[in-house]
Amino acid sequence: MPRSARDAMWSEALARLAHADRPQRDSFWPTAIGWEPPVDVLETEDGLLVVVALPGIKSDEMEVVIGHGELLVRGTRRWPTGRRLTRVHRIELPHGRFERRLPLPFGAYQLLGQDHQDGCLLLTLRRLDR
């Protein structure tokens, strides 16, 4: 195989890998106040289940507030402590302040449960106006 054809194949393969990797890289959006974690909002019979991707963040490093028709999740991801970094090879997880504001579907909601599973914050909201 001629070298130029092999180079073209490698270039195309690398471009495809970069394209496939983009959703992972872009799943933590930077904002003016820090970064926004990705979320899923699922409507149940009694309210909402909100799943917020927050790997490595402890419950005492975040705050959850419901009010004015929105859900607010905010906090801080800290750098690992007790480790002396001498050389960084890769940083993909955002650190520092995060905040995610989600408009809620019409109605009033109450936070019933807050749990951590598999690096996600699971929030159970009960609809009050039914």
N, CA, C and O atoms as CSV, one atom per row, in Angstrom:
chain,resi,resn,atom,element,x,y,z
A,1,MET,N,N,0.862,-1.171,0.000
A,1,MET,CA,C,0.000,0.000,0.000
A,1,MET,C,C,0.909,1.235,0.000
A,1,MET,O,O,1.841,1.317,0.800
A,2,PRO,N,N,0.647,2.172,-0.872
A,2,PRO,CA,C,1.458,3.398,-0.917
A,2,PRO,C,C,1.318,4.175,0.396
A,2,PRO,O,O,0.279,4.145,1.056
A,3,ARG,N,N,2.394,4.866,0.743
A,3,ARG,CA,C,2.434,5.616,2.001
A,3,ARG,C,C,1.320,6.659,2.078
A,3,ARG,O,O,0.728,6.813,3.147
A,4,SER,N,N,1.009,7.368,1.026
A,4,SER,CA,C,-0.024,8.407,1.062
A,4,SER,C,C,-1.401,7.814,1.337
A,4,SER,O,O,-2.210,8.436,2.025
A,5,ALA,N,N,-1.681,6.622,0.813
A,5,ALA,CA,C,-2.965,5.974,1.084
A,5,ALA,C,C,-3.045,5.559,2.549
A,5,ALA,O,O,-4.096,5.689,3.176
A,6,ARG,N,N,-1.927,5.056,3.099
A,6,ARG,CA,C,-1.894,4.665,4.506
A,6,ARG,C,C,-2.064,5.905,5.394
A,6,ARG,O,O,-2.788,5.856,6.389
A,7,ASP,N,N,-1.405,7.012,5.043
A,7,ASP,CA,C,-1.550,8.256,5.804
A,7,ASP,C,C,-2.997,8.745,5.765
A,7,ASP,O,O,-3.526,9.215,6.772
A,8,ALA,N,N,-3.626,8.632,4.609
A,8,ALA,CA,C,-5.018,9.059,4.468
A,8,ALA,C,C,-5.928,8.198,5.342
A,8,ALA,O,O,-6.853,8.709,5.974
A,9,MET,N,N,-5.658,6.871,5.377
A,9,MET,CA,C,-6.471,5.975,6.211
A,9,MET,C,C,-6.301,6.323,7.696
A,9,MET,O,O,-7.281,6.354,8.441
A,10,TRP,N,N,-5.056,6.584,8.126
A,10,TRP,CA,C,-4.820,6.949,9.517
A,10,TRP,C,C,-5.490,8.271,9.859
A,10,TRP,O,O,-6.079,8.417,10.930
A,11,SER,N,N,-5.401,9.221,8.958
A,11,SER,CA,C,-6.041,10.517,9.198
A,11,SER,C,C,-7.544,10.354,9.360
A,11,SER,O,O,-8.144,10.948,10.255
A,12,GLU,N,N,-8.147,9.555,8.501
A,12,GLU,CA,C,-9.588,9.322,8.581
A,12,GLU,C,C,-9.948,8.588,9.875
A,12,GLU,O,O,-10.936,8.924,10.527
A,13,ALA,N,N,-9.147,7.590,10.244
A,13,ALA,CA,C,-9.412,6.840,11.473
A,13,ALA,C,C,-9.309,7.751,12.691
A,13,ALA,O,O,-10.149,7.679,13.588
A,14,LEU,N,N,-8.297,8.600,12.733
A,14,LEU,CA,C,-8.141,9.521,13.864
A,14,LEU,C,C,-9.276,10.534,13.918
A,14,LEU,O,O,-9.749,10.884,14.999
A,15,ALA,N,N,-9.710,11.002,12.760
A,15,ALA,CA,C,-10.834,11.945,12.713
A,15,ALA,C,C,-12.108,11.282,13.233
A,15,ALA,O,O,-12.884,11.905,13.957
A,16,ARG,N,N,-12.321,10.025,12.865
A,16,ARG,CA,C,-13.515,9.301,13.347
A,16,ARG,C,C,-13.456,9.078,14.862
A,16,ARG,O,O,-14.465,9.215,15.554
A,17,LEU,N,N,-12.275,8.736,15.367
A,17,LEU,CA,C,-12.124,8.565,16.812
A,17,LEU,C,C,-12.378,9.872,17.556
A,17,LEU,O,O,-13.043,9.880,18.592
A,18,ALA,N,N,-11.855,10.966,17.033
A,18,ALA,CA,C,-12.072,12.269,17.670
A,18,ALA,C,C,-13.555,12.619,17.655
A,18,ALA,O,O,-14.072,13.156,18.635
A,19,HIS,N,N,-14.241,12.323,16.563
A,19,HIS,CA,C,-15.678,12.595,16.462
A,19,HIS,C,C,-16.459,11.737,17.469
A,19,HIS,O,O,-17.391,12.221,18.110
A,20,ALA,N,N,-16.073,10.468,17.602
A,20,ALA,CA,C,-16.760,9.569,18.532
A,20,ALA,C,C,-16.507,9.975,19.979
A,20,ALA,O,O,-17.364,9.763,20.837
A,21,ASP,N,N,-15.344,10.554,20.263
A,21,ASP,CA,C,-14.969,10.944,21.617
A,21,ASP,C,C,-15.577,12.280,22.037
A,21,ASP,O,O,-15.596,12.598,23.226
A,22,ARG,N,N,-16.070,13.059,21.090
A,22,ARG,CA,C,-16.578,14.399,21.380
A,22,ARG,C,C,-17.707,14.427,22.408
A,22,ARG,O,O,-17.660,15.272,23.302
A,23,PRO,N,N,-18.724,13.556,22.340
A,23,PRO,CA,C,-19.788,13.634,23.362
A,23,PRO,C,C,-19.256,13.464,24.776
A,23,PRO,O,O,-19.735,14.124,25.697
A,24,GLN,N,N,-18.267,12.583,24.964
A,24,GLN,CA,C,-17.683,12.415,26.296
A,24,GLN,C,C,-16.981,13.691,26.746
A,24,GLN,O,O,-17.150,14.127,27.885
A,25,ARG,N,N,-16.199,14.284,25.860
A,25,ARG,CA,C,-15.471,15.504,26.214
A,25,ARG,C,C,-16.420,16.662,26.458
A,25,ARG,O,O,-16.162,17.502,27.320
A,26,ASP,N,N,-17.507,16.717,25.718
A,26,ASP,CA,C,-18.425,17.848,25.810
A,26,ASP,C,C,-19.528,17.659,26.841
A,26,ASP,O,O,-20.399,18.520,26.963
A,27,SER,N,N,-19.516,16.547,27.591
A,27,SER,CA,C,-20.625,16.298,28.504
A,27,SER,C,C,-20.575,17.165,29.754
A,27,SER,O,O,-21.572,17.237,30.473
A,28,PHE,N,N,-19.470,17.821,30.042
A,28,PHE,CA,C,-19.370,18.745,31.159
A,28,PHE,C,C,-19.144,20.129,30.574
A,28,PHE,O,O,-18.030,20.459,30.168
A,29,TRP,N,N,-20.197,20.942,30.529
A,29,TRP,CA,C,-20.148,22.213,29.826
A,29,TRP,C,C,-19.584,23.320,30.698
A,29,TRP,O,O,-20.063,23.519,31.815
A,30,PRO,N,N,-18.573,24.052,30.217
A,30,PRO,CA,C,-18.064,25.192,30.995
A,30,PRO,C,C,-19.049,26.358,30.950
A,30,PRO,O,O,-19.719,26.575,29.940
A,31,THR,N,N,-19.132,27.104,32.051
A,31,THR,CA,C,-19.994,28.281,32.115
A,31,THR,C,C,-19.204,29.406,32.774
A,31,THR,O,O,-18.049,29.222,33.159
A,32,ALA,N,N,-19.828,30.562,32.899
A,32,ALA,CA,C,-19.172,31.709,33.527
A,32,ALA,C,C,-18.877,31.448,35.004
A,32,ALA,O,O,-17.924,32.006,35.548
A,33,ILE,N,N,-19.679,30.613,35.656
A,33,ILE,CA,C,-19.477,30.353,37.084
A,33,ILE,C,C,-18.697,29.072,37.341
A,33,ILE,O,O,-18.407,28.768,38.498
A,34,GLY,N,N,-18.354,28.325,36.331
A,34,GLY,CA,C,-17.646,27.060,36.508
A,34,GLY,C,C,-17.991,26.093,35.399
A,34,GLY,O,O,-17.579,26.287,34.255
A,35,TRP,N,N,-18.749,25.046,35.723
A,35,TRP,CA,C,-19.150,24.057,34.723
A,35,TRP,C,C,-20.518,23.503,35.096
A,35,TRP,O,O,-20.942,23.582,36.249
A,36,GLU,N,N,-21.205,22.938,34.099
A,36,GLU,CA,C,-22.538,22.364,34.290
A,36,GLU,C,C,-22.475,20.863,34.089
A,36,GLU,O,O,-22.036,20.402,33.035
A,37,PRO,N,N,-22.910,20.084,35.086
A,37,PRO,CA,C,-22.955,18.638,34.891
A,37,PRO,C,C,-24.146,18.250,34.013
A,37,PRO,O,O,-25.169,18.934,34.025
A,38,PRO,N,N,-24.025,17.168,33.258
A,38,PRO,CA,C,-25.163,16.704,32.461
A,38,PRO,C,C,-26.237,16.088,33.358
A,38,PRO,O,O,-25.936,15.557,34.426
A,39,VAL,N,N,-27.483,16.166,32.914
A,39,VAL,CA,C,-28.607,15.660,33.707
A,39,VAL,C,C,-29.584,14.897,32.823
A,39,VAL,O,O,-29.632,15.087,31.607
A,40,ASP,N,N,-30.357,14.036,33.461
A,40,ASP,CA,C,-31.534,13.403,32.868
A,40,ASP,C,C,-32.715,13.777,33.767
A,40,ASP,O,O,-32.598,13.735,34.992
A,41,VAL,N,N,-33.838,14.137,33.174
A,41,VAL,CA,C,-35.053,14.430,33.932
A,41,VAL,C,C,-36.141,13.496,33.417
A,41,VAL,O,O,-36.513,13.541,32.245
A,42,LEU,N,N,-36.643,12.650,34.310
A,42,LEU,CA,C,-37.636,11.646,33.946
A,42,LEU,C,C,-38.906,11.896,34.741
A,42,LEU,O,O,-38.858,12.039,35.963
A,43,GLU,N,N,-40.039,11.949,34.058
A,43,GLU,CA,C,-41.308,12.158,34.747
A,43,GLU,C,C,-41.881,10.813,35.159
A,43,GLU,O,O,-41.960,9.880,34.361
A,44,THR,N,N,-42.281,10.734,36.426
A,44,THR,CA,C,-42.908,9.528,36.954
A,44,THR,C,C,-44.382,9.812,37.200
A,44,THR,O,O,-44.856,10.917,36.939
A,45,GLU,N,N,-45.093,8.838,37.692
A,45,GLU,CA,C,-46.513,9.024,37.980
A,45,GLU,C,C,-46.730,10.076,39.073
A,45,GLU,O,O,-47.717,10.812,39.050
A,46,ASP,N,N,-45.793,10.139,40.035
A,46,ASP,CA,C,-45.957,11.037,41.188
A,46,ASP,C,C,-45.103,12.289,41.136
A,46,ASP,O,O,-45.264,13.171,41.980
A,47,GLY,N,N,-44.191,12.395,40.161
A,47,GLY,CA,C,-43.318,13.557,40.131
A,47,GLY,C,C,-42.189,13.407,39.134
A,47,GLY,O,O,-42.416,13.071,37.972
A,48,LEU,N,N,-40.965,13.658,39.593
A,48,LEU,CA,C,-39.806,13.636,38.706
A,48,LEU,C,C,-38.655,12.867,39.349
A,48,LEU,O,O,-38.512,12.843,40.571
A,49,LEU,N,N,-37.850,12.248,38.513
A,49,LEU,CA,C,-36.580,11.678,38.925
A,49,LEU,C,C,-35.521,12.436,38.135
A,49,LEU,O,O,-35.537,12.438,36.905
A,50,VAL,N,N,-34.608,13.074,38.844
A,50,VAL,CA,C,-33.544,13.852,38.215
A,50,VAL,C,C,-32.229,13.146,38.520
A,50,VAL,O,O,-31.903,12.888,39.680
A,51,VAL,N,N,-31.472,12.833,37.459
A,51,VAL,CA,C,-30.178,12.171,37.593
A,51,VAL,C,C,-29.114,13.169,37.140
A,51,VAL,O,O,-29.132,13.630,35.999
A,52,VAL,N,N,-28.187,13.498,38.044
A,52,VAL,CA,C,-27.132,14.474,37.765
A,52,VAL,C,C,-25.794,13.741,37.825
A,52,VAL,O,O,-25.464,13.137,38.846
A,53,ALA,N,N,-25.025,13.788,36.742
A,53,ALA,CA,C,-23.725,13.113,36.691
A,53,ALA,C,C,-22.692,13.938,37.458
A,53,ALA,O,O,-22.253,14.992,36.998
A,54,LEU,N,N,-22.315,13.441,38.629
A,54,LEU,CA,C,-21.355,14.136,39.487
A,54,LEU,C,C,-20.348,13.139,40.068
A,54,LEU,O,O,-20.278,12.978,41.286
A,55,PRO,N,N,-19.576,12.474,39.222
A,55,PRO,CA,C,-18.628,11.488,39.749
A,55,PRO,C,C,-17.572,12.133,40.629
A,55,PRO,O,O,-17.002,13.170,40.291
A,56,GLY,N,N,-17.325,11.495,41.768
A,56,GLY,CA,C,-16.276,11.953,42.668
A,56,GLY,C,C,-16.646,13.108,43.567
A,56,GLY,O,O,-15.782,13.651,44.256
A,57,ILE,N,N,-17.911,13.500,43.580
A,57,ILE,CA,C,-18.320,14.632,44.416
A,57,ILE,C,C,-19.142,14.106,45.587
A,57,ILE,O,O,-20.118,13.380,45.397
A,58,LYS,N,N,-18.736,14.479,46.802
A,58,LYS,CA,C,-19.412,14.023,48.007
A,58,LYS,C,C,-20.653,14.873,48.266
A,58,LYS,O,O,-20.752,16.010,47.806
A,59,SER,N,N,-21.593,14.302,49.009
A,59,SER,CA,C,-22.851,15.009,49.268
A,59,SER,C,C,-22.632,16.307,50.043
A,59,SER,O,O,-23.410,17.249,49.887
A,60,ASP,N,N,-21.589,16.377,50.876
A,60,ASP,CA,C,-21.359,17.617,51.619
A,60,ASP,C,C,-20.660,18.679,50.776
A,60,ASP,O,O,-20.381,19.773,51.267
A,61,GLU,N,N,-20.376,18.369,49.517
A,61,GLU,CA,C,-19.762,19.338,48.603
A,61,GLU,C,C,-20.777,19.906,47.615
A,61,GLU,O,O,-20.399,20.569,46.649
A,62,MET,N,N,-22.079,19.646,47.856
A,62,MET,CA,C,-23.103,20.142,46.938
A,62,MET,C,C,-24.329,20.598,47.701
A,62,MET,O,O,-24.523,20.263,48.870
A,63,GLU,N,N,-25.151,21.369,47.010
A,63,GLU,CA,C,-26.387,21.904,47.563
A,63,GLU,C,C,-27.489,21.722,46.531
A,63,GLU,O,O,-27.267,21.902,45.334
A,64,VAL,N,N,-28.689,21.361,47.009
A,64,VAL,CA,C,-29.855,21.189,46.142
A,64,VAL,C,C,-30.956,22.104,46.665
A,64,VAL,O,O,-31.309,22.061,47.843
A,65,VAL,N,N,-31.499,22.942,45.762
A,65,VAL,CA,C,-32.543,23.903,46.147
A,65,VAL,C,C,-33.655,23.844,45.096
A,65,VAL,O,O,-33.385,23.810,43.895
A,66,ILE,N,N,-34.899,23.833,45.562
A,66,ILE,CA,C,-36.057,23.921,44.668
A,66,ILE,C,C,-36.775,25.218,44.987
A,66,ILE,O,O,-37.065,25.505,46.149
A,67,GLY,N,N,-37.065,26.006,43.952
A,67,GLY,CA,C,-37.801,27.239,44.155
A,67,GLY,C,C,-37.945,28.032,42.886
A,67,GLY,O,O,-37.111,27.934,41.986
A,68,HIS,N,N,-38.998,28.818,42.806
A,68,HIS,CA,C,-39.256,29.690,41.658
A,68,HIS,C,C,-39.307,28.903,40.346
A,68,HIS,O,O,-38.847,29.376,39.307
A,69,GLY,N,N,-39.869,27.706,40.411
A,69,GLY,CA,C,-40.056,26.912,39.197
A,69,GLY,C,C,-38.798,26.266,38.647
A,69,GLY,O,O,-38.771,25.847,37.490
A,70,GLU,N,N,-37.741,26.180,39.477
A,70,GLU,CA,C,-36.519,25.561,38.987
A,70,GLU,C,C,-35.844,24.746,40.086
A,70,GLU,O,O,-36.097,24.920,41.278
A,71,LEU,N,N,-34.985,23.862,39.634
A,71,LEU,CA,C,-34.144,23.061,40.505
A,71,LEU,C,C,-32.720,23.555,40.345
A,71,LEU,O,O,-32.250,23.745,39.223
A,72,LEU,N,N,-32.032,23.764,41.446
A,72,LEU,CA,C,-30.651,24.227,41.425
A,72,LEU,C,C,-29.784,23.199,42.138
A,72,LEU,O,O,-30.049,22.832,43.282
A,73,VAL,N,N,-28.746,22.741,41.448
A,73,VAL,CA,C,-27.743,21.858,42.037
A,73,VAL,C,C,-26.410,22.567,41.861
A,73,VAL,O,O,-26.021,22.889,40.739
A,74,ARG,N,N,-25.703,22.813,42.969
A,74,ARG,CA,C,-24.419,23.502,42.864
A,74,ARG,C,C,-23.460,22.978,43.920
A,74,ARG,O,O,-23.861,22.391,44.925
A,75,GLY,N,N,-22.188,23.210,43.661
A,75,GLY,CA,C,-21.170,22.765,44.601
A,75,GLY,C,C,-19.788,22.936,44.007
A,75,GLY,O,O,-19.571,23.767,43.125
A,76,THR,N,N,-18.856,22.137,44.503
A,76,THR,CA,C,-17.467,22.250,44.083
A,76,THR,C,C,-16.834,20.873,43.993
A,76,THR,O,O,-16.987,20.054,44.899
A,77,ARG,N,N,-16.124,20.617,42.906
A,77,ARG,CA,C,-15.294,19.413,42.824
A,77,ARG,C,C,-13.870,19.853,43.138
A,77,ARG,O,O,-13.302,20.710,42.461
A,78,ARG,N,N,-13.317,19.257,44.162
A,78,ARG,CA,C,-11.969,19.618,44.599
A,78,ARG,C,C,-10.944,18.678,43.977
A,78,ARG,O,O,-11.254,17.548,43.599
A,79,TRP,N,N,-9.717,19.178,43.884
A,79,TRP,CA,C,-8.614,18.341,43.422
A,79,TRP,C,C,-8.343,17.291,44.486
A,79,TRP,O,O,-8.558,17.542,45.672
A,80,PRO,N,N,-7.872,16.113,44.077
A,80,PRO,CA,C,-7.553,15.079,45.075
A,80,PRO,C,C,-6.555,15.614,46.104
A,80,PRO,O,O,-5.546,16.219,45.740
A,81,THR,N,N,-6.838,15.391,47.376
A,81,THR,CA,C,-5.949,15.879,48.430
A,81,THR,C,C,-5.021,14.759,48.870
A,81,THR,O,O,-5.284,13.577,48.648
A,82,GLY,N,N,-3.943,15.160,49.492
A,82,GLY,CA,C,-3.007,14.184,50.004
A,82,GLY,C,C,-2.086,13.600,48.947
A,82,GLY,O,O,-1.270,12.727,49.242
A,83,ARG,N,N,-2.213,14.070,47.741
A,83,ARG,CA,C,-1.358,13.587,46.664
A,83,ARG,C,C,-0.560,14.749,46.116
A,83,ARG,O,O,-1.108,15.812,45.827
A,84,ARG,N,N,0.689,14.549,45.979
A,84,ARG,CA,C,1.549,15.591,45.423
A,84,ARG,C,C,1.678,15.357,43.927
A,84,ARG,O,O,2.320,14.401,43.491
A,85,LEU,N,N,1.067,16.232,43.148
A,85,LEU,CA,C,1.128,16.095,41.697
A,85,LEU,C,C,2.459,16.625,41.186
A,85,LEU,O,O,2.836,17.764,41.461
A,86,THR,N,N,3.138,15.812,40.465
A,86,THR,CA,C,4.403,16.260,39.900
A,86,THR,C,C,4.307,16.409,38.397
A,86,THR,O,O,5.008,17.228,37.803
A,87,ARG,N,N,3.449,15.629,37.784
A,87,ARG,CA,C,3.285,15.702,36.333
A,87,ARG,C,C,1.849,15.310,35.989
A,87,ARG,O,O,1.369,14.258,36.411
A,88,VAL,N,N,1.179,16.145,35.235
A,88,VAL,CA,C,-0.190,15.865,34.815
A,88,VAL,C,C,-0.142,15.307,33.400
A,88,VAL,O,O,0.428,15.924,32.501
A,89,HIS,N,N,-0.738,14.146,33.206
A,89,HIS,CA,C,-0.779,13.532,31.886
A,89,HIS,C,C,-2.093,13.816,31.160
A,89,HIS,O,O,-2.125,13.909,29.933
A,90,ARG,N,N,-3.161,13.952,31.919
A,90,ARG,CA,C,-4.461,14.208,31.296
A,90,ARG,C,C,-5.432,14.722,32.347
A,90,ARG,O,O,-5.474,14.206,33.464
A,91,ILE,N,N,-6.207,15.731,31.997
A,91,ILE,CA,C,-7.279,16.227,32.859
A,91,ILE,C,C,-8.512,16.365,31.981
A,91,ILE,O,O,-8.556,17.210,31.088
A,92,GLU,N,N,-9.512,15.532,32.239
A,92,GLU,CA,C,-10.759,15.589,31.475
A,92,GLU,C,C,-11.948,15.917,32.352
A,92,GLU,O,O,-12.917,16.510,31.878
A,93,LEU,N,N,-11.895,15.543,33.627
A,93,LEU,CA,C,-12.982,15.881,34.535
A,93,LEU,C,C,-12.795,17.311,35.012
A,93,LEU,O,O,-11.699,17.690,35.426
A,94,PRO,N,N,-13.855,18.108,34.956
A,94,PRO,CA,C,-13.726,19.497,35.411
A,94,PRO,C,C,-13.615,19.567,36.926
A,94,PRO,O,O,-14.155,18.720,37.638
A,95,HIS,N,N,-12.920,20.571,37.408
A,95,HIS,CA,C,-12.767,20.814,38.837
A,95,HIS,C,C,-13.199,22.245,39.124
A,95,HIS,O,O,-13.276,23.080,38.223
A,96,GLY,N,N,-13.476,22.511,40.388
A,96,GLY,CA,C,-13.921,23.838,40.771
A,96,GLY,C,C,-15.430,23.891,40.925
A,96,GLY,O,O,-16.091,22.864,41.084
A,97,ARG,N,N,-15.963,25.105,40.874
A,97,ARG,CA,C,-17.406,25.318,41.074
A,97,ARG,C,C,-18.232,24.747,39.930
A,97,ARG,O,O,-17.845,24.813,38.764
A,98,PHE,N,N,-19.381,24.184,40.295
A,98,PHE,CA,C,-20.360,23.771,39.293
A,98,PHE,C,C,-21.727,24.256,39.728
A,98,PHE,O,O,-21.997,24.459,40.912
A,99,GLU,N,N,-22.581,24.435,38.735
A,99,GLU,CA,C,-23.956,24.855,39.010
A,99,GLU,C,C,-24.811,24.429,37.838
A,99,GLU,O,O,-24.442,24.640,36.682
A,100,ARG,N,N,-25.962,23.825,38.134
A,100,ARG,CA,C,-26.905,23.460,37.088
A,100,ARG,C,C,-28.284,23.899,37.529
A,100,ARG,O,O,-28.784,23.472,38.570
A,101,ARG,N,N,-28.900,24.762,36.721
A,101,ARG,CA,C,-30.268,25.227,36.958
A,101,ARG,C,C,-31.161,24.570,35.918
A,101,ARG,O,O,-30.890,24.627,34.719
A,102,LEU,N,N,-32.236,23.941,36.401
A,102,LEU,CA,C,-33.167,23.269,35.506
A,102,LEU,C,C,-34.564,23.820,35.716
A,102,LEU,O,O,-35.082,23.787,36.832
A,103,PRO,N,N,-35.181,24.329,34.655
A,103,PRO,CA,C,-36.586,24.710,34.800
A,103,PRO,C,C,-37.409,23.439,34.991
A,103,PRO,O,O,-37.213,22.449,34.286
A,104,LEU,N,N,-38.320,23.477,35.939
A,104,LEU,CA,C,-39.161,22.314,36.214
A,104,LEU,C,C,-40.455,22.408,35.420
A,104,LEU,O,O,-40.920,23.508,35.122
A,105,PRO,N,N,-41.045,21.259,35.074
A,105,PRO,CA,C,-42.361,21.300,34.425
A,105,PRO,C,C,-43.355,22.025,35.330
A,105,PRO,O,O,-43.151,22.106,36.542
A,106,PHE,N,N,-44.410,22.542,34.752
A,106,PHE,CA,C,-45.402,23.314,35.486
A,106,PHE,C,C,-45.852,22.555,36.731
A,106,PHE,O,O,-46.097,21.350,36.681
A,107,GLY,N,N,-45.958,23.272,37.841
A,107,GLY,CA,C,-46.433,22.689,39.092
A,107,GLY,C,C,-45.476,22.980,40.225
A,107,GLY,O,O,-44.422,23.587,40.038
A,108,ALA,N,N,-45.869,22.531,41.409
A,108,ALA,CA,C,-45.033,22.684,42.597
A,108,ALA,C,C,-44.448,21.321,42.957
A,108,ALA,O,O,-45.119,20.296,42.835
A,109,TYR,N,N,-43.190,21.320,43.403
A,109,TYR,CA,C,-42.493,20.077,43.712
A,109,TYR,C,C,-41.826,20.161,45.077
A,109,TYR,O,O,-41.462,21.237,45.552
A,110,GLN,N,N,-41.677,18.984,45.695
A,110,GLN,CA,C,-40.989,18.853,46.963
A,110,GLN,C,C,-39.903,17.798,46.793
A,110,GLN,O,O,-40.132,16.756,46.179
A,111,LEU,N,N,-38.720,18.070,47.338
A,111,LEU,CA,C,-37.626,17.108,47.285
A,111,LEU,C,C,-37.892,16.009,48.300
A,111,LEU,O,O,-37.885,16.254,49.506
A,112,LEU,N,N,-38.127,14.788,47.807
A,112,LEU,CA,C,-38.412,13.659,48.690
A,112,LEU,C,C,-37.162,12.874,49.047
A,112,LEU,O,O,-37.002,12.424,50.181
A,113,GLY,N,N,-36.283,12.713,48.077
A,113,GLY,CA,C,-35.110,11.895,48.326
A,113,GLY,C,C,-33.902,12.381,47.560
A,113,GLY,O,O,-34.009,12.952,46.475
A,114,GLN,N,N,-32.738,12.136,48.161
A,114,GLN,CA,C,-31.467,12.507,47.546
A,114,GLN,C,C,-30.515,11.343,47.808
A,114,GLN,O,O,-30.217,11.029,48.961
A,115,ASP,N,N,-30.041,10.708,46.746
A,115,ASP,CA,C,-29.207,9.520,46.886
A,115,ASP,C,C,-28.031,9.617,45.924
A,115,ASP,O,O,-28.096,10.336,44.927
A,116,HIS,N,N,-26.967,8.900,46.219
A,116,HIS,CA,C,-25.811,8.827,45.331
A,116,HIS,C,C,-25.645,7.385,44.879
A,116,HIS,O,O,-25.578,6.471,45.702
A,117,GLN,N,N,-25.579,7.184,43.560
A,117,GLN,CA,C,-25.368,5.851,43.006
A,117,GLN,C,C,-24.498,5.954,41.775
A,117,GLN,O,O,-24.770,6.750,40.877
A,118,ASP,N,N,-23.457,5.156,41.734
A,118,ASP,CA,C,-22.616,5.031,40.545
A,118,ASP,C,C,-22.151,6.373,40.002
A,118,ASP,O,O,-22.145,6.576,38.787
A,119,GLY,N,N,-21.763,7.290,40.875
A,119,GLY,CA,C,-21.257,8.588,40.448
A,119,GLY,C,C,-22.325,9.583,40.048
A,119,GLY,O,O,-22.017,10.629,39.478
A,120,CYS,N,N,-23.579,9.271,40.341
A,120,CYS,CA,C,-24.680,10.175,39.991
A,120,CYS,C,C,-25.455,10.562,41.245
A,120,CYS,O,O,-25.589,9.776,42.183
A,121,LEU,N,N,-25.954,11.778,41.237
A,121,LEU,CA,C,-26.864,12.253,42.259
A,121,LEU,C,C,-28.278,11.960,41.758
A,121,LEU,O,O,-28.653,12.395,40.669
A,122,LEU,N,N,-29.059,11.228,42.542
A,122,LEU,CA,C,-30.441,10.896,42.175
A,122,LEU,C,C,-31.377,11.695,43.072
A,122,LEU,O,O,-31.365,11.547,44.294
A,123,LEU,N,N,-32.181,12.536,42.452
A,123,LEU,CA,C,-33.127,13.366,43.186
A,123,LEU,C,C,-34.541,12.923,42.855
A,123,LEU,O,O,-34.908,12.821,41.685
A,124,THR,N,N,-35.335,12.660,43.885
A,124,THR,CA,C,-36.737,12.295,43.706
A,124,THR,C,C,-37.574,13.480,44.136
A,124,THR,O,O,-37.514,13.907,45.289
A,125,LEU,N,N,-38.360,14.016,43.204
A,125,LEU,CA,C,-39.217,15.166,43.470
A,125,LEU,C,C,-40.676,14.713,43.377
A,125,LEU,O,O,-41.071,14.031,42.432
A,126,ARG,N,N,-41.456,15.103,44.367
A,126,ARG,CA,C,-42.892,14.770,44.378
A,126,ARG,C,C,-43.683,15.981,43.915
A,126,ARG,O,O,-43.456,17.100,44.375
A,127,ARG,N,N,-44.611,15.747,43.002
A,127,ARG,CA,C,-45.497,16.814,42.533
A,127,ARG,C,C,-46.541,17.062,43.607
A,127,ARG,O,O,-47.190,16.124,44.070
A,128,LEU,N,N,-46.709,18.315,44.008
A,128,LEU,CA,C,-47.611,18.667,45.102
A,128,LEU,C,C,-49.022,19.010,44.657
A,128,LEU,O,O,-49.943,18.967,45.473
A,129,ASP,N,N,-49.216,19.341,43.420
A,129,ASP,CA,C,-50.504,19.860,42.971
A,129,ASP,C,C,-51.381,18.816,42.305
A,129,ASP,O,O,-52.196,19.161,41.448
A,130,ARG,N,N,-51.244,17.584,42.661
A,130,ARG,CA,C,-52.117,16.544,42.082
A,130,ARG,C,C,-53.017,15.980,43.118
A,130,ARG,O,O,-53.821,15.096,42.822
